Amino acid sequence: MTVVHFYEKPGCLTNAKQKQWLVSAGLMLIVHDLLQEPWKENRQKLRAFFGAMPVKEWFNSSAPDIKNGSINTDELDEIQAIELMVNQPLLIRRPLIEIENKFYAGFDSERLNAIHDLSIKIPASGSTESCSKPAHREACQP
């Protein structure tokens, strides 16, 4: 059975749906609280989740400091971005997923299926990353 390390924000409805889809695909989840993870001691591991993604895409665009413009992700380099994230984990795009020593930020079922020969199925009505709270959906992005 394939083991998936799933780093979530506890209470996030979208993360809850994503976990259901992974379990339904026959995967074993080890769930981690993204907000309590000791990222200060694991900066290199945190960096690994983002691979070749542009720095701007590393961030949770619904985090208050991103939404209100306090942090401009267009102006950050990798070192600055990681430093902000280890001090404010709410800024980290979620979920973070580790499968077979490969790291991913965000939930891309097609990519996971292709790379790991999985069969994650998303219901037609299921959004993989947008906010599950109808009142917040417009403002709540990955």
KOLVEX-6395 format. One record per residue: residue number from 1; y, x, z of N, C-alpha, C, CB in turn. Coordinates in steps of 0.2 Angstrom, whole numbers. Glycine has a CB too. Layout:
N
+-----+-------+-------+-------+-------+-------+-------+-------+-------+-------+-------+-------+-------+
|  nr |   nc2 |   nc1 |   nc3 |  cac2 |  cac1 |  cac3 |   cc2 |   cc1 |   cc3 |  cbc2 |  cbc1 |  cbc3 |
+-----+-------+-------+-------+-------+-------+-------+-------+-------+-------+-------+-------+-------+
| NUM |     Y |     X |     Z |     Y |     X |     Z |     Y |     X |     Z |     Y |     X |     Z |
...
+-----+-------+-------+-------+-------+-------+-------+-------+-------+-------+-------+-------+-------+
This chain:
142
+-----+-------+-------+-------+-------+-------+-------+-------+-------+-------+-------+-------+-------+
|  nr |   nc2 |   nc1 |   nc3 |  cac2 |  cac1 |  cac3 |   cc2 |   cc1 |   cc3 |  cbc2 |  cbc1 |  cbc3 |
+-----+-------+-------+-------+-------+-------+-------+-------+-------+-------+-------+-------+-------+
|   1 |    -6 |     4 |     0 |     0 |     0 |     0 |     6 |     4 |     0 |     0 |    -5 |     6 |
|   2 |    11 |     3 |    -4 |    17 |     7 |    -5 |    22 |     5 |     1 |    21 |     5 |   -11 |
|   3 |    24 |    10 |     4 |    29 |    10 |    10 |    36 |    10 |     7 |    27 |    15 |    15 |
|   4 |    40 |     6 |    10 |    47 |     6 |     8 |    51 |     6 |    14 |    49 |    -1 |     4 |
|   5 |    56 |    11 |    15 |    61 |    12 |    20 |    67 |     8 |    18 |    62 |    19 |    22 |
|   6 |    69 |     3 |    21 |    74 |    -2 |    19 |    79 |    -2 |    24 |    71 |    -9 |    18 |
|   7 |    85 |     1 |    23 |    91 |     2 |    27 |    96 |    -4 |    26 |    95 |     9 |    26 |
|   8 |    96 |    -8 |    31 |   100 |   -15 |    30 |   106 |   -15 |    35 |    95 |   -21 |    31 |
|   9 |   110 |   -20 |    34 |   115 |   -22 |    39 |   111 |   -28 |    42 |   122 |   -24 |    36 |
|  10 |   109 |   -28 |    49 |   106 |   -33 |    52 |   110 |   -40 |    52 |   105 |   -32 |    60 |
|  11 |   107 |   -45 |    50 |   110 |   -52 |    50 |   113 |   -53 |    43 |   116 |   -52 |    54 |
|  12 |   112 |   -48 |    38 |   114 |   -50 |    31 |   109 |   -54 |    28 |   115 |   -43 |    27 |
|  13 |   112 |   -60 |    25 |   107 |   -65 |    22 |   104 |   -62 |    15 |   111 |   -71 |    21 |
|  14 |   108 |   -58 |    12 |   106 |   -55 |     6 |   101 |   -50 |     7 |   112 |   -52 |     2 |
|  15 |   102 |   -46 |    12 |    96 |   -41 |    14 |    90 |   -45 |    16 |    99 |   -36 |    19 |
|  16 |    90 |   -50 |    19 |    85 |   -54 |    21 |    81 |   -56 |    15 |    87 |   -60 |    26 |
|  17 |    84 |   -59 |    10 |    81 |   -61 |     4 |    78 |   -55 |     1 |    86 |   -64 |    -1 |
|  18 |    81 |   -50 |     0 |    78 |   -44 |    -3 |    72 |   -41 |     0 |    83 |   -38 |    -3 |
|  19 |    72 |   -42 |     7 |    66 |   -40 |    11 |    60 |   -44 |     9 |    67 |   -40 |    18 |
|  20 |    61 |   -51 |     9 |    56 |   -56 |     7 |    53 |   -54 |     0 |    59 |   -63 |     7 |
|  21 |    57 |   -53 |    -5 |    55 |   -51 |   -12 |    51 |   -45 |   -12 |    61 |   -50 |   -16 |
|  22 |    52 |   -40 |    -8 |    48 |   -34 |    -7 |    42 |   -35 |    -4 |    52 |   -28 |    -3 |
|  23 |    42 |   -39 |     1 |    35 |   -41 |     5 |    31 |   -45 |     0 |    37 |   -44 |    11 |
|  24 |    34 |   -50 |    -3 |    30 |   -54 |    -8 |    27 |   -50 |   -14 |    35 |   -59 |   -11 |
|  25 |    30 |   -44 |   -15 |    27 |   -39 |   -20 |    21 |   -35 |   -17 |    33 |   -35 |   -23 |
|  26 |    20 |   -36 |   -11 |    14 |   -32 |    -8 |    16 |   -26 |    -5 |     9 |   -31 |   -13 |
|  27 |    23 |   -25 |    -4 |    25 |   -18 |    -1 |    26 |   -19 |     7 |    32 |   -17 |    -4 |
|  28 |    25 |   -13 |    10 |    25 |   -13 |    17 |    32 |   -10 |    19 |    20 |    -8 |    20 |
|  29 |    36 |   -14 |    23 |    43 |   -12 |    24 |    43 |    -9 |    31 |    47 |   -18 |    24 |
|  30 |    47 |    -3 |    31 |    50 |     0 |    38 |    57 |    -1 |    37 |    47 |     7 |    38 |
|  31 |    60 |    -6 |    42 |    67 |    -8 |    42 |    71 |    -4 |    46 |    67 |   -15 |    43 |
|  32 |    76 |    -1 |    44 |    81 |     3 |    48 |    88 |    -1 |    48 |    82 |    10 |    45 |
|  33 |    91 |     0 |    54 |    98 |    -3 |    55 |   103 |     2 |    52 |   100 |    -4 |    62 |
|  34 |   105 |     1 |    46 |   110 |     5 |    42 |   116 |     7 |    47 |   112 |     2 |    36 |
|  35 |   118 |     3 |    51 |   124 |     4 |    55 |   123 |     8 |    61 |   127 |    -3 |    58 |
|  36 |   116 |     9 |    63 |   114 |    13 |    69 |   111 |    19 |    67 |   110 |     9 |    74 |
|  37 |   110 |    20 |    61 |   106 |    26 |    59 |   111 |    33 |    60 |   104 |    26 |    51 |
|  38 |   108 |    38 |    63 |   112 |    44 |    64 |   114 |    48 |    58 |   108 |    49 |    69 |
|  39 |   118 |    45 |    54 |   120 |    48 |    48 |   124 |    55 |    49 |   124 |    43 |    44 |
|  40 |   127 |    56 |    54 |   131 |    62 |    55 |   126 |    68 |    55 |   134 |    62 |    62 |
|  41 |   120 |    67 |    58 |   115 |    72 |    58 |   111 |    72 |    51 |   110 |    71 |    64 |
|  42 |   112 |    67 |    47 |   108 |    67 |    41 |   112 |    66 |    35 |   103 |    61 |    41 |
|  43 |   118 |    69 |    34 |   122 |    69 |    28 |   119 |    70 |    22 |   128 |    74 |    29 |
|  44 |   114 |    75 |    21 |   111 |    76 |    15 |   106 |    70 |    13 |   107 |    83 |    16 |
|  45 |   103 |    67 |    18 |    99 |    62 |    16 |   103 |    56 |    14 |    95 |    60 |    22 |
|  46 |   109 |    55 |    17 |   113 |    49 |    15 |   115 |    51 |     8 |   119 |    48 |    20 |
|  47 |   117 |    57 |     6 |   120 |    58 |     0 |   114 |    57 |    -6 |   122 |    66 |    -1 |
|  48 |   108 |    58 |    -4 |   102 |    58 |    -8 |   102 |    51 |   -11 |    96 |    60 |    -5 |
|  49 |   103 |    46 |    -7 |   103 |    39 |    -9 |   107 |    37 |   -16 |   105 |    34 |    -4 |
|  50 |   112 |    41 |   -17 |   117 |    39 |   -22 |   116 |    43 |   -28 |   124 |    41 |   -19 |
|  51 |   112 |    48 |   -28 |   110 |    51 |   -35 |   116 |    53 |   -39 |   105 |    47 |   -38 |
|  52 |   115 |    51 |   -45 |   121 |    52 |   -50 |   126 |    47 |   -51 |   118 |    54 |   -57 |
|  53 |   126 |    42 |   -46 |   130 |    36 |   -46 |   138 |    39 |   -45 |   129 |    31 |   -41 |
|  54 |   143 |    36 |   -49 |   149 |    38 |   -47 |   151 |    36 |   -40 |   154 |    34 |   -52 |
|  55 |   155 |    40 |   -37 |   157 |    40 |   -30 |   159 |    33 |   -28 |   162 |    45 |   -28 |
|  56 |   163 |    30 |   -32 |   166 |    23 |   -31 |   160 |    18 |   -30 |   170 |    21 |   -37 |
|  57 |   154 |    19 |   -33 |   149 |    14 |   -32 |   145 |    15 |   -26 |   144 |    15 |   -39 |
|  58 |   146 |    20 |   -22 |   143 |    22 |   -16 |   145 |    17 |   -11 |   144 |    29 |   -14 |
|  59 |   150 |    13 |   -12 |   153 |    10 |    -6 |   152 |     2 |    -7 |   161 |    10 |    -7 |
|  60 |   152 |    -1 |    -1 |   151 |    -8 |     0 |   158 |   -11 |    -1 |   148 |   -10 |     7 |
|  61 |   159 |   -14 |    -7 |   166 |   -16 |    -9 |   168 |   -22 |    -5 |   166 |   -18 |   -16 |
|  62 |   163 |   -25 |    -1 |   166 |   -31 |     4 |   168 |   -28 |    11 |   160 |   -36 |     4 |
|  63 |   167 |   -22 |    12 |   169 |   -19 |    18 |   177 |   -20 |    19 |   167 |   -11 |    19 |
|  64 |   179 |   -22 |    25 |   186 |   -23 |    26 |   191 |   -18 |    24 |   187 |   -25 |    33 |
|  65 |   189 |   -12 |    25 |   194 |    -6 |    23 |   194 |    -5 |    16 |   192 |     0 |    27 |
|  66 |   189 |    -7 |    12 |   189 |    -7 |     5 |   193 |   -13 |     2 |   182 |    -7 |     2 |
|  67 |   191 |   -19 |     5 |   195 |   -25 |     2 |   202 |   -25 |     3 |   191 |   -31 |     5 |
|  68 |   204 |   -22 |     9 |   211 |   -23 |    10 |   215 |   -17 |     8 |   213 |   -23 |    18 |
|  69 |   212 |   -12 |     4 |   215 |    -7 |     1 |   216 |    -1 |     5 |   221 |    -9 |    -2 |
|  70 |   214 |    -1 |    12 |   215 |     5 |    16 |   212 |    11 |    13 |   213 |     3 |    23 |
|  71 |   206 |    10 |    10 |   202 |    16 |     7 |   202 |    15 |    -1 |   195 |    16 |    10 |
|  72 |   205 |    19 |    -4 |   204 |    19 |   -12 |   199 |    23 |   -14 |   211 |    21 |   -15 |
|  73 |   193 |    20 |   -16 |   187 |    24 |   -18 |   188 |    28 |   -24 |   181 |    19 |   -18 |
|  74 |   193 |    26 |   -28 |   194 |    30 |   -34 |   197 |    37 |   -33 |   199 |    26 |   -39 |
|  75 |   200 |    38 |   -27 |   203 |    45 |   -25 |   198 |    49 |   -21 |   209 |    43 |   -22 |
|  76 |   192 |    47 |   -20 |   188 |    51 |   -16 |   183 |    56 |   -19 |   184 |    47 |   -11 |
|  77 |   182 |    62 |   -16 |   176 |    66 |   -19 |   170 |    65 |   -15 |   178 |    74 |   -19 |
|  78 |   165 |    68 |   -16 |   158 |    67 |   -13 |   159 |    68 |    -5 |   153 |    71 |   -16 |
|  79 |   162 |    74 |    -4 |   162 |    76 |     3 |   166 |    71 |     7 |   165 |    83 |     4 |
|  80 |   172 |    69 |     5 |   176 |    64 |     8 |   173 |    57 |     9 |   183 |    63 |     4 |
|  81 |   169 |    55 |     4 |   165 |    49 |     4 |   160 |    49 |     9 |   162 |    47 |    -3 |
|  82 |   156 |    54 |    10 |   151 |    55 |    15 |   154 |    55 |    22 |   146 |    61 |    13 |
|  83 |   159 |    59 |    22 |   163 |    59 |    29 |   165 |    52 |    31 |   169 |    64 |    29 |
|  84 |   168 |    48 |    27 |   170 |    42 |    29 |   164 |    37 |    31 |   174 |    38 |    23 |
|  85 |   159 |    38 |    27 |   153 |    34 |    28 |   149 |    35 |    35 |   148 |    34 |    22 |
|  86 |   149 |    42 |    36 |   145 |    43 |    43 |   149 |    41 |    49 |   144 |    51 |    43 |
|  87 |   156 |    40 |    48 |   160 |    38 |    53 |   161 |    30 |    53 |   167 |    41 |    53 |
|  88 |   160 |    27 |    47 |   161 |    20 |    47 |   155 |    17 |    42 |   168 |    18 |    43 |
|  89 |   149 |    17 |    45 |   143 |    15 |    41 |   144 |     8 |    37 |   137 |    15 |    45 |
|  90 |   148 |     4 |    39 |   149 |    -2 |    36 |   152 |    -1 |    29 |   154 |    -7 |    40 |
|  91 |   154 |     5 |    27 |   157 |     6 |    21 |   151 |     8 |    16 |   161 |    13 |    21 |
|  92 |   145 |     9 |    18 |   139 |    11 |    14 |   137 |     5 |    10 |   134 |    14 |    18 |
|  93 |   136 |     6 |     4 |   133 |     1 |    -1 |   126 |     0 |     2 |   133 |     3 |    -8 |
|  94 |   124 |    -7 |     2 |   117 |    -8 |     4 |   113 |   -13 |     0 |   118 |   -12 |    11 |
|  95 |   107 |   -13 |     0 |   103 |    -9 |     5 |   102 |    -2 |     2 |    96 |   -12 |     6 |
|  96 |   100 |     3 |     7 |    98 |     9 |     5 |    90 |     9 |     5 |   100 |    15 |     9 |
|  97 |    87 |    11 |     0 |    80 |    10 |    -1 |    77 |    17 |    -2 |    78 |     5 |    -6 |
|  98 |    71 |    19 |     1 |    67 |    25 |     0 |    60 |    23 |    -1 |    68 |    30 |     6 |
|  99 |    58 |    25 |    -7 |    51 |    24 |    -9 |    48 |    30 |   -12 |    50 |    18 |   -15 |
| 100 |    42 |    32 |    -9 |    39 |    38 |   -12 |    44 |    44 |   -13 |    35 |    37 |   -18 |
| 101 |    48 |    45 |    -8 |    53 |    51 |    -8 |    58 |    50 |   -14 |    49 |    57 |    -9 |
| 102 |    59 |    44 |   -16 |    65 |    43 |   -21 |    69 |    38 |   -17 |    62 |    40 |   -27 |
| 103 |    76 |    39 |   -19 |    81 |    36 |   -15 |    85 |    32 |   -19 |    85 |    41 |   -11 |
| 104 |    87 |    26 |   -17 |    91 |    21 |   -21 |    97 |    18 |   -16 |    87 |    16 |   -24 |
| 105 |   102 |    16 |   -19 |   108 |    13 |   -16 |   109 |     6 |   -20 |   115 |    17 |   -15 |
| 106 |   108 |     1 |   -16 |   109 |    -6 |   -20 |   102 |    -8 |   -21 |   113 |    -6 |   -26 |
| 107 |   101 |   -15 |   -23 |    95 |   -18 |   -25 |    94 |   -19 |   -32 |    94 |   -24 |   -21 |
| 108 |    90 |   -15 |   -36 |    89 |   -16 |   -43 |    82 |   -16 |   -44 |    92 |   -10 |   -47 |
| 109 |    79 |   -23 |   -44 |    72 |   -24 |   -44 |    69 |   -21 |   -51 |    71 |   -31 |   -43 |
| 110 |    73 |   -22 |   -56 |    70 |   -20 |   -63 |    69 |   -12 |   -63 |    75 |   -22 |   -68 |
| 111 |    74 |    -9 |   -60 |    73 |    -1 |   -59 |    67 |     1 |   -55 |    79 |     2 |   -57 |
| 112 |    67 |    -3 |   -49 |    61 |    -1 |   -44 |    54 |    -3 |   -47 |    62 |    -5 |   -38 |
| 113 |    54 |    -9 |   -51 |    48 |   -10 |   -54 |    46 |    -5 |   -59 |    48 |   -17 |   -58 |
| 114 |    50 |    -3 |   -63 |    49 |     2 |   -69 |    47 |     9 |   -66 |    55 |     3 |   -73 |
| 115 |    51 |    11 |   -61 |    49 |    18 |   -59 |    43 |    18 |   -54 |    55 |    20 |   -55 |
| 116 |    42 |    13 |   -51 |    36 |    13 |   -46 |    30 |     9 |   -47 |    39 |    11 |   -39 |
| 117 |    31 |     6 |   -53 |    25 |     1 |   -56 |    24 |    -4 |   -51 |    19 |     5 |   -57 |
| 118 |    30 |    -8 |   -49 |    29 |   -13 |   -44 |    30 |   -20 |   -48 |    35 |   -13 |   -39 |
| 119 |    29 |   -25 |   -44 |    30 |   -32 |   -47 |    34 |   -36 |   -43 |    23 |   -35 |   -48 |
| 120 |    41 |   -34 |   -41 |    45 |   -37 |   -37 |    48 |   -43 |   -42 |    51 |   -33 |   -35 |
| 121 |    47 |   -49 |   -39 |    50 |   -55 |   -43 |    55 |   -58 |   -40 |    44 |   -60 |   -44 |
| 122 |    61 |   -59 |   -43 |    67 |   -63 |   -41 |    67 |   -70 |   -44 |    73 |   -58 |   -43 |
| 123 |    68 |   -75 |   -39 |    68 |   -82 |   -42 |    75 |   -82 |   -46 |    69 |   -87 |   -36 |
| 124 |    74 |   -87 |   -51 |    80 |   -87 |   -56 |    86 |   -89 |   -52 |    78 |   -93 |   -61 |
| 125 |    86 |   -92 |   -47 |    92 |   -93 |   -43 |    94 |   -88 |   -38 |    91 |  -100 |   -39 |
| 126 |    90 |   -82 |   -38 |    92 |   -77 |   -33 |    96 |   -72 |   -36 |    85 |   -74 |   -31 |
| 127 |   102 |   -70 |   -32 |   106 |   -65 |   -34 |   104 |   -59 |   -30 |   114 |   -67 |   -32 |
| 128 |   103 |   -53 |   -33 |   100 |   -47 |   -30 |   105 |   -44 |   -25 |    97 |   -43 |   -35 |
| 129 |   112 |   -44 |   -26 |   116 |   -40 |   -22 |   122 |   -44 |   -20 |   119 |   -34 |   -26 |
| 130 |   124 |   -50 |   -23 |   130 |   -53 |   -21 |   129 |   -57 |   -14 |   132 |   -58 |   -26 |
| 131 |   134 |   -58 |   -10 |   134 |   -61 |    -4 |   131 |   -68 |    -4 |   141 |   -62 |    -1 |
| 132 |   126 |   -70 |     1 |   123 |   -76 |     1 |   126 |   -81 |     4 |   116 |   -75 |     4 |
| 133 |   132 |   -80 |     7 |   136 |   -85 |    11 |   141 |   -88 |     6 |   140 |   -82 |    17 |
| 134 |   140 |   -95 |     4 |   144 |   -98 |    -1 |   151 |   -97 |     0 |   142 |  -105 |    -2 |
| 135 |   153 |   -98 |     6 |   161 |   -98 |     7 |   164 |   -91 |     6 |   162 |  -100 |    14 |
| 136 |   159 |   -85 |     6 |   162 |   -79 |     5 |   160 |   -75 |    -2 |   159 |   -74 |    11 |
| 137 |   156 |   -79 |    -6 |   153 |   -76 |   -12 |   158 |   -73 |   -16 |   149 |   -82 |   -16 |
| 138 |   164 |   -76 |   -17 |   168 |   -72 |   -22 |   171 |   -66 |   -19 |   175 |   -77 |   -23 |
| 139 |   172 |   -65 |   -13 |   175 |   -59 |   -10 |   169 |   -54 |    -8 |   179 |   -60 |    -4 |
| 140 |   163 |   -56 |    -7 |   157 |   -52 |    -5 |   154 |   -49 |   -11 |   153 |   -57 |     0 |
| 141 |   155 |   -43 |   -12 |   151 |   -40 |   -17 |   146 |   -35 |   -14 |   156 |   -36 |   -22 |
| 142 |   142 |   -31 |   -18 |   137 |   -26 |   -15 |   141 |   -21 |   -11 |   133 |   -23 |   -21 |
+-----+-------+-------+-------+-------+-------+-------+-------+-------+-------+-------+-------+-------+
